[in-house]
Amino acid sequence: MRIAIFHDYFGAIGGGERVVIALAKILDADIITTDTDAVRKIDPSVRVISLGKTIKFPPLKQISASLKFYSVDFSEKYDFFIFTGNWSHYAAHRHHPNMWYCYTPVRAFYDLYLTFLTRQNFVTRQFFRCWVSLHRWFDQRSISHIDSIIAISHNVKNRIFQYHHRDANVIYPPVDTSLYYYIGYENFWLSVNRLYPEKRIELQIEAFRIIPEERLVIIGGYAKGDHASHYAEKIGMNLPPNITLRGEVSEDDLRNLYARCKGHICTALDEDYGMTPLEAMASGKPVVAVNEGGYRETVTEKTGLLVEADADKIASAIQFIAKDPARYKEHCFSRAKDFNIAEFRNQIEAVLPGTGKK
């Protein structure tokens, strides 16, 4: 069976991009996307078809991606179509049978609409309102062409029902535990995330400002044309000496940092799912995460601590775990295996037609 995976763009390396690569390799599928800047950094072996670059200015980037997907026609070339991301499903109206592997309904349109609105100045706020009001209607219309929906977490499943009034099954994204390894517990904590406001990296910075004896290394970048450039610049200013902002690193370097760090910290606002805690666990490392969203589905009391989104409480959790991070090690390895890529393969193949599995 010939399968195509439509994905918004590869402008930066993140969990969503890694999932697309995993899907493509499992299903021997082609990836159809727009920007391809980061795809070769993840895995140069995958087959990628580019529809052309997007306009690197919000919201023109998102609009141009939507239009590109809406206009294409690969219906005669493939037997099944998978959509990932926020904009690729605009191709659904002429590509059937199909499935949306949903990371989340567009958060700027729905659950974080007011949050995004308050970040704008008076002029851009009016443009933002107009864009959301029009594009949200097209978003809802496009979803009506989706045949079936798979959510990446129960958190996202609930959003899909709330905003699109559709049911969805849940298949957690995979972690290839065979790629991760343990070296030891060196004197630094690791944070891995896109440099977006909803990741609340400022909480991490304030927590480590409170505990100068602990070090933090922040890994991640952002895609041009998203809403993140000013935020990324802001968090890079006046960092305390115990925090290093490294930007994007290679996959090999990232796994090496996981292997050597003391623990992992994540603070995203109502995170859709969160791949990075499981990557840390696959390296035997404990996690301090905010007690919200998808983190509740992966982090347990045996693999780390869930705390309120408060700098003092995050700092206290870090100090507690730092006394003996090794006590979480075996439980972390075991928990990561529950989300291994072999289980993901079985579940994905079970919902696709023509795989011979039920």
C-alpha positions as CSV (number, residue, x, y, z in Angstrom):
1,M,0.0,0.0,0.0
2,R,1.4,3.4,-1.0
3,I,1.1,5.9,1.9
4,A,1.7,9.7,2.0
5,I,2.1,11.7,5.1
6,F,1.3,15.4,4.8
7,H,3.1,17.5,7.4
8,D,3.0,21.3,7.8
9,Y,6.8,22.1,7.6
10,F,10.2,21.2,8.9
11,G,11.3,24.6,10.1
12,A,12.7,23.4,13.4
13,I,13.4,20.2,15.1
14,G,10.7,19.1,17.6
15,G,8.7,16.2,18.8
16,G,6.2,16.5,16.0
17,E,8.9,16.3,13.4
18,R,10.4,13.2,15.0
19,V,7.0,11.5,15.0
20,V,6.6,12.2,11.3
21,I,10.0,10.6,10.6
22,A,9.1,7.6,12.7
23,L,5.8,7.2,10.9
24,A,7.4,7.5,7.5
25,K,10.0,4.8,8.3
26,I,7.5,2.4,9.8
27,L,5.1,2.7,6.9
28,D,7.7,3.2,4.1
29,A,5.8,6.4,3.3
30,D,6.6,9.6,1.5
31,I,6.5,12.9,3.4
32,I,4.8,15.8,1.6
33,T,5.6,19.1,3.3
34,T,6.5,22.8,2.6
35,D,9.7,24.0,4.3
36,T,12.4,21.3,4.6
37,D,15.1,23.2,6.5
38,A,15.3,20.7,9.4
39,V,14.3,17.4,7.9
40,R,17.9,16.4,7.0
41,K,19.1,17.2,10.5
42,I,16.8,14.4,11.8
43,D,17.1,11.7,9.2
44,P,18.4,12.2,5.7
45,S,17.2,8.8,4.5
46,V,13.5,9.7,4.4
47,R,11.7,10.5,1.1
48,V,10.5,14.1,1.1
49,I,8.4,16.0,-1.5
50,S,8.3,19.8,-0.9
51,L,5.4,21.9,-2.1
52,G,7.6,25.0,-1.9
53,K,8.6,27.4,0.9
54,T,6.2,29.3,3.1
55,I,6.2,33.0,3.7
56,K,8.3,33.6,6.8
57,F,6.0,36.1,8.5
58,P,3.1,35.3,10.8
59,P,0.2,34.7,9.9
60,L,1.2,34.6,6.3
61,K,3.3,31.5,6.9
62,Q,0.3,29.6,8.2
63,I,-2.0,30.9,5.5
64,S,0.5,30.1,2.7
65,A,1.0,26.6,4.1
66,S,-2.8,26.0,4.2
67,L,-3.2,27.2,0.6
68,K,-0.4,25.0,-0.6
69,F,-2.0,21.9,0.9
70,Y,-5.4,22.8,-0.2
71,S,-4.3,23.2,-3.8
72,V,-2.3,19.9,-4.3
73,D,-3.7,16.7,-5.7
74,F,-1.8,13.4,-5.1
75,S,-5.0,11.4,-5.0
76,E,-4.0,9.1,-7.9
77,K,-0.5,8.4,-6.6
78,Y,-1.2,7.0,-3.1
79,D,-3.6,4.6,-1.5
80,F,-3.8,6.2,1.9
81,F,-3.1,9.6,3.4
82,I,-2.1,10.7,6.9
83,F,-2.1,14.3,8.1
84,T,0.0,15.7,10.9
85,G,0.3,19.2,12.3
86,N,-2.2,22.1,12.0
87,W,-2.3,23.0,8.3
88,S,-1.6,19.9,6.3
89,H,-5.2,18.6,6.7
90,Y,-6.3,21.3,4.2
91,A,-5.5,18.7,1.6
92,A,-8.1,16.3,3.1
93,H,-10.9,17.4,0.8
94,R,-9.5,15.5,-2.2
95,H,-7.3,12.8,-0.5
96,H,-9.2,9.8,0.8
97,P,-9.1,7.4,2.6
98,N,-7.3,9.5,5.2
99,M,-6.5,9.8,8.9
100,W,-5.5,12.8,11.0
101,Y,-2.8,12.0,13.6
102,C,-3.6,15.0,15.7
103,Y,-1.0,16.7,17.8
104,T,-3.6,19.2,18.9
105,P,-6.4,21.5,17.5
106,V,-4.8,24.8,16.6
107,R,-4.1,26.3,20.1
108,A,-4.1,29.9,18.9
109,F,-7.7,29.3,17.5
110,Y,-9.1,27.5,20.5
111,D,-7.8,26.9,24.1
112,L,-5.0,29.5,23.9
113,Y,-6.8,32.1,21.8
114,L,-7.0,34.7,24.7
115,T,-3.4,34.0,25.7
116,F,-2.2,34.7,22.1
117,L,-4.5,37.7,21.9
118,T,-3.1,39.4,25.0
119,R,0.5,39.1,23.6
120,Q,-0.3,41.4,20.7
121,N,-0.1,45.2,20.6
122,F,-3.2,47.1,19.7
123,V,-2.7,47.0,15.9
124,T,-1.6,43.4,15.6
125,R,-4.4,42.4,17.9
126,Q,-7.0,43.5,15.3
127,F,-5.2,41.6,12.6
128,F,-5.0,38.6,14.8
129,R,-8.7,38.6,15.5
130,C,-9.6,38.9,11.8
131,W,-7.2,36.0,10.9
132,V,-8.4,33.7,13.6
133,S,-12.1,34.4,13.0
134,L,-11.7,33.6,9.2
135,H,-9.2,30.8,9.4
136,R,-11.0,29.1,12.2
137,W,-14.0,28.7,10.0
138,F,-11.9,27.1,7.3
139,D,-10.2,24.9,9.9
140,Q,-13.6,23.5,11.0
141,R,-14.6,23.0,7.4
142,S,-11.4,21.1,6.6
143,I,-11.8,18.8,9.6
144,S,-15.2,17.7,8.2
145,H,-13.2,16.0,5.4
146,I,-11.2,13.9,7.8
147,D,-12.2,10.2,7.8
148,S,-10.7,9.2,11.2
149,I,-8.8,10.9,14.0
150,I,-6.0,9.6,16.2
151,A,-5.0,11.8,19.1
152,I,-1.5,11.7,20.6
153,S,-2.8,11.8,24.2
154,H,-6.0,11.8,26.2
155,N,-5.4,15.5,26.8
156,V,-5.6,16.1,23.0
157,K,-8.5,13.7,22.6
158,N,-10.5,15.9,25.0
159,R,-9.6,19.0,23.0
160,I,-10.7,17.4,19.8
161,F,-14.1,16.5,21.3
162,Q,-14.5,20.0,22.8
163,Y,-13.6,22.0,19.7
164,H,-14.3,19.7,16.8
165,H,-17.1,17.5,18.3
166,R,-15.3,14.4,17.0
167,D,-14.2,11.3,18.8
168,A,-10.7,10.1,18.5
169,N,-8.6,7.0,19.5
170,V,-5.4,7.6,21.4
171,I,-2.0,6.3,20.2
172,Y,0.9,7.8,22.1
173,P,3.9,8.9,20.0
174,P,6.9,6.6,20.2
175,V,10.4,6.8,21.7
176,D,13.0,4.6,20.1
177,T,14.6,3.6,23.4
178,S,17.4,1.7,21.6
179,L,18.9,5.1,20.6
180,Y,19.2,6.4,24.2
181,Y,21.8,5.5,26.7
182,Y,23.1,6.3,30.2
183,I,26.5,7.7,31.1
184,G,26.1,9.3,34.5
185,Y,24.8,12.3,36.5
186,E,26.9,15.3,35.7
187,N,26.3,18.7,37.3
188,F,23.7,20.1,34.9
189,W,19.9,19.8,34.2
190,L,18.6,19.7,30.7
191,S,15.6,21.5,29.1
192,V,14.7,20.6,25.5
193,N,11.9,22.5,23.8
194,R,11.1,24.9,21.0
195,L,11.7,28.5,22.2
196,Y,8.0,29.4,22.1
197,P,6.1,31.4,24.8
198,E,3.8,28.5,25.6
199,K,6.8,26.5,26.8
200,R,7.2,29.0,29.6
201,I,11.0,28.8,29.7
202,E,11.0,31.9,31.8
203,L,9.8,29.7,34.7
204,Q,12.9,27.5,34.3
205,I,15.1,30.5,34.3
206,E,13.6,31.9,37.4
207,A,13.7,28.5,39.2
208,F,17.5,28.2,38.5
209,R,18.1,31.8,39.5
210,I,16.9,30.7,42.9
211,I,19.3,27.8,43.1
212,P,22.6,29.0,41.7
213,E,24.4,25.8,42.8
214,E,22.5,23.9,40.1
215,R,23.1,24.4,36.4
216,L,20.7,24.3,33.4
217,V,21.4,23.8,29.7
218,I,18.5,24.8,27.4
219,I,18.3,23.2,24.0
220,G,16.0,24.3,21.2
221,G,15.3,26.8,18.5
222,Y,12.3,28.1,16.6
223,A,11.1,28.2,13.0
224,K,11.2,31.5,11.0
225,G,7.7,32.9,10.5
226,D,6.3,31.6,13.8
227,H,5.4,33.8,16.7
228,A,8.5,33.1,18.7
229,S,11.4,35.4,17.5
230,H,10.8,38.1,20.1
231,Y,10.3,35.6,22.9
232,A,13.5,33.8,22.0
233,E,15.4,37.0,22.0
234,K,13.9,38.0,25.4
235,I,14.7,34.9,27.3
236,G,18.3,35.0,26.0
237,M,18.8,38.4,27.8
238,N,20.3,38.7,31.3
239,L,20.6,34.9,31.9
240,P,22.2,34.0,35.3
241,P,25.6,32.5,35.0
242,N,24.3,29.0,35.9
243,I,22.1,28.8,32.7
244,T,23.4,28.1,29.2
245,L,21.2,28.6,26.1
246,R,22.7,26.4,23.3
247,G,20.1,26.6,20.6
248,E,19.6,23.6,18.3
249,V,22.0,20.6,18.4
250,S,22.4,17.5,16.4
251,E,20.5,14.3,17.4
252,D,23.7,12.6,18.5
253,D,24.6,15.6,20.7
254,L,21.2,15.7,22.2
255,R,21.2,12.0,23.2
256,N,24.7,12.6,24.7
257,L,23.3,15.5,26.8
258,Y,20.4,13.3,28.0
259,A,22.9,10.6,28.9
260,R,25.0,12.9,31.0
261,C,22.5,15.3,32.6
262,K,21.3,15.1,36.2
263,G,17.7,15.4,35.2
264,H,15.2,16.9,32.9
265,I,12.8,19.9,33.4
266,C,9.7,20.8,31.4
267,T,7.3,23.6,32.0
268,A,5.0,23.9,28.9
269,L,1.5,25.3,29.4
270,D,-1.0,22.4,29.3
271,E,1.4,20.4,27.1
272,D,-0.2,18.3,24.3
273,Y,1.8,15.2,25.2
274,G,5.5,15.9,25.7
275,M,8.2,13.6,24.1
276,T,11.2,15.0,25.9
277,P,10.3,13.5,29.4
278,L,10.2,10.1,27.8
279,E,13.5,10.7,26.0
280,A,15.0,11.6,29.4
281,M,13.6,8.5,31.0
282,A,15.0,6.4,28.2
283,S,18.4,7.7,29.3
284,G,17.7,6.9,33.0
285,K,17.0,10.5,34.0
286,P,14.3,11.8,36.4
287,V,11.9,14.5,35.3
288,V,10.6,17.7,37.0
289,A,7.5,18.7,35.1
290,V,4.5,21.1,35.7
291,N,1.4,19.2,36.8
292,E,-0.5,19.9,33.6
293,G,-1.6,18.3,30.3
294,G,0.2,15.4,28.8
295,Y,2.9,15.3,31.5
296,R,0.3,13.7,33.8
297,E,0.1,10.8,31.3
298,T,3.8,10.0,31.3
299,V,5.5,11.2,34.5
300,T,4.9,9.2,37.7
301,E,6.1,9.5,41.2
302,K,8.7,6.8,40.5
303,T,10.1,8.7,37.5
304,G,10.1,12.3,38.9
305,L,8.0,15.0,40.3
306,L,4.9,16.9,39.1
307,V,4.7,20.4,40.6
308,E,2.8,23.6,40.3
309,A,3.9,26.1,37.6
310,D,5.7,28.1,40.2
311,A,9.4,28.9,40.2
312,D,9.9,28.3,43.9
313,K,8.2,24.9,43.8
314,I,10.1,23.9,40.7
315,A,13.4,24.9,42.4
316,S,12.5,22.9,45.5
317,A,11.7,19.8,43.3
318,I,15.0,20.1,41.6
319,Q,16.9,20.3,44.9
320,F,15.0,17.3,46.2
321,I,15.8,15.1,43.2
322,A,19.4,16.4,42.9
323,K,20.2,14.7,46.3
324,D,19.9,11.3,44.7
325,P,18.8,11.2,41.1
326,A,20.0,7.6,40.7
327,R,17.1,6.3,42.8
328,Y,14.8,7.0,39.8
329,K,17.0,5.3,37.2
330,E,15.5,1.8,36.8
331,H,11.9,3.1,37.0
332,C,12.7,5.6,34.3
333,F,14.1,2.9,32.0
334,S,11.0,0.8,32.6
335,R,8.5,3.6,32.0
336,A,10.1,4.6,28.7
337,K,9.8,1.1,27.4
338,D,6.0,1.4,27.8
339,F,6.1,4.0,25.0
340,N,8.7,2.2,22.8
341,I,8.5,2.3,19.0
342,A,7.6,-1.3,18.7
343,E,4.3,-0.7,20.5
344,F,3.6,2.3,18.4
345,R,4.2,0.3,15.2
346,N,1.7,-2.3,16.3
347,Q,-1.0,0.3,17.2
348,I,-0.6,2.3,14.0
349,E,-0.6,-0.7,11.7
350,A,-3.8,-1.9,13.5
351,V,-5.7,1.2,12.4
352,L,-4.5,1.3,8.8
353,P,-6.3,-0.6,6.1
354,G,-4.4,-3.2,4.1
355,T,-1.8,-4.0,6.7
356,G,-3.1,-7.4,7.5
357,K,-3.4,-6.6,11.2
358,K,-6.4,-6.0,13.4
